[in-house]
Amino acid sequence: MTGYYDVVLGLIPVALLGITAALMFVGISLTTAVPIGSFVAMAIIGHAMFVNTPADGSDEAQSARPPINAD
């Protein structure tokens, strides 16, 4: 099953290379196309890190259990 972060990891190189190639195809120079493609890839990474944060549900479940007594 493909999750959100699997899609994000796939979109990073696709955005960088695909947008750069598409912009070069329409006539924009390489020195302009690469930063634009990089910005889009950076925006995808930023969305995955700060907007849709990776939360581990097991941390909440572990904090709800009482501590194990070794005695």
Secondary structure, 3 states (H helix, E strand, C coil): CCCHHHHHHHHHHHHHHHHHHHHHHCCCCHHHHHHHHHHHHHHHHHHHHHHCCCCCHHHHHHHHCCCCCCC
